[in-house]
Amino acid sequence: MIERPEYIKRVVKAFRSHPVVAILGPRQCGKTTLSHLYIESKGFKGQAHFFDLEDPADIATLKNPKTALEPIKGLVVLDEVQRIPDLFPVIRVLADRYSPDLR
């Protein structure tokens, strides 16, 4: 696996001032890998909640997104979030209410 320490530093810095951080880039450039590296680097492994929005089971879990996401504490990763644009308003509401320390 390719190490990405500079990108991890950017994610850490972004979380210092924002409760929601997006990792953007073209397909297959390492966005999902970077999110997993961030989880490992911050010691969140086993505590982070990862949803792959190309996985039918995860899509079904988020059919009622506020109900599914509201009780979750800590880091939530929504991989391929652009596939369900209706999630964005819910993410904003929840992020504004609960801004956990993800640094």
Wavefront OBJ file of the C-alpha trace (Angstrom):
o trace
v 0.000 0.000 0.000
v 1.218 3.482 -0.814
v 1.729 5.647 2.268
v -0.010 9.022 2.100
v 1.234 11.011 5.113
v 0.756 14.426 3.503
v -2.833 13.669 2.576
v -3.542 12.330 6.062
v -2.160 15.595 7.484
v -4.580 17.502 5.241
v -7.533 15.450 6.513
v -6.432 15.986 10.130
v -6.132 19.724 9.508
v -9.558 19.866 7.861
v -11.184 18.117 10.842
v -9.680 20.701 13.186
v -12.062 23.321 11.844
v -14.870 21.330 10.213
v -17.011 18.432 11.464
v -17.496 17.140 7.900
v -14.614 16.545 5.506
v -14.878 15.434 1.875
v -12.128 13.578 0.061
v -12.532 14.366 -3.623
v -10.791 12.941 -6.654
v -11.234 10.831 -9.774
v -12.156 7.154 -9.628
v -9.505 4.779 -8.366
v -7.156 7.518 -7.117
v -7.112 6.260 -3.512
v -9.910 8.138 -1.729
v -11.251 5.042 0.037
v -7.733 3.895 0.864
v -6.974 7.328 2.311
v -10.060 7.167 4.514
v -8.939 3.761 5.842
v -5.408 5.089 6.432
v -6.865 8.033 8.350
v -8.949 5.666 10.484
v -5.871 3.588 11.285
v -3.616 6.590 11.912
v -6.042 8.097 14.434
v -6.708 4.812 16.238
v -10.359 4.678 15.145
v -10.102 1.145 13.749
v -13.084 -0.792 15.077
v -14.735 2.484 16.159
v -15.315 4.172 12.803
v -18.571 3.514 10.996
v -18.011 2.861 7.295
v -20.834 2.843 4.759
v -20.141 1.881 1.133
v -22.966 3.389 -0.879
v -22.379 0.938 -3.710
v -23.210 -1.907 -1.293
v -26.950 -2.730 -1.315
v -26.855 -3.616 2.403
v -25.409 -0.212 3.337
v -27.884 1.536 1.044
v -30.722 -0.313 2.785
v -29.311 0.662 6.200
v -29.419 4.322 5.166
v -32.936 4.182 3.700
v -33.957 6.319 6.697
v -30.667 8.176 7.073
v -31.455 10.340 10.095
v -32.690 7.342 12.062
v -29.624 5.307 11.040
v -26.973 7.990 11.556
v -28.269 9.969 14.542
v -27.324 7.449 17.268
v -23.818 6.887 15.878
v -20.982 8.427 17.869
v -17.567 9.121 16.379
v -16.309 8.962 12.835
v -18.688 8.096 9.999
v -17.337 7.455 6.509
v -19.803 7.601 3.628
v -17.965 6.153 0.655
v -19.531 7.070 -2.705
v -21.867 9.546 -0.960
v -22.590 11.273 -4.289
v -24.766 8.261 -5.175
v -27.381 9.398 -2.616
v -27.534 13.214 -2.778
v -30.527 13.261 -0.404
v -28.047 12.432 2.383
v -26.415 15.870 2.261
v -29.144 17.798 4.123
v -29.267 15.090 6.821
v -25.483 15.182 7.178
v -25.644 18.950 7.657
v -28.358 18.715 10.297
v -26.513 16.024 12.241
v -23.117 17.694 11.917
v -24.513 20.988 13.180
v -26.066 19.279 16.199
v -23.236 16.927 17.091
v -19.689 17.997 16.352
v -17.526 15.237 17.878
v -13.814 15.727 18.356
v -12.299 13.762 15.466
v -8.800 15.142 15.773
l 1 2 3 4 5 6 7 8 9 10 11 12 13 14 15 16 17 18 19 20 21 22 23 24 25 26 27 28 29 30 31 32 33 34 35 36 37 38 39 40 41 42 43 44 45 46 47 48 49 50 51 52 53 54 55 56 57 58 59 60 61 62 63 64 65 66 67 68 69 70 71 72 73 74 75 76 77 78 79 80 81 82 83 84 85 86 87 88 89 90 91 92 93 94 95 96 97 98 99 100 101 102 103
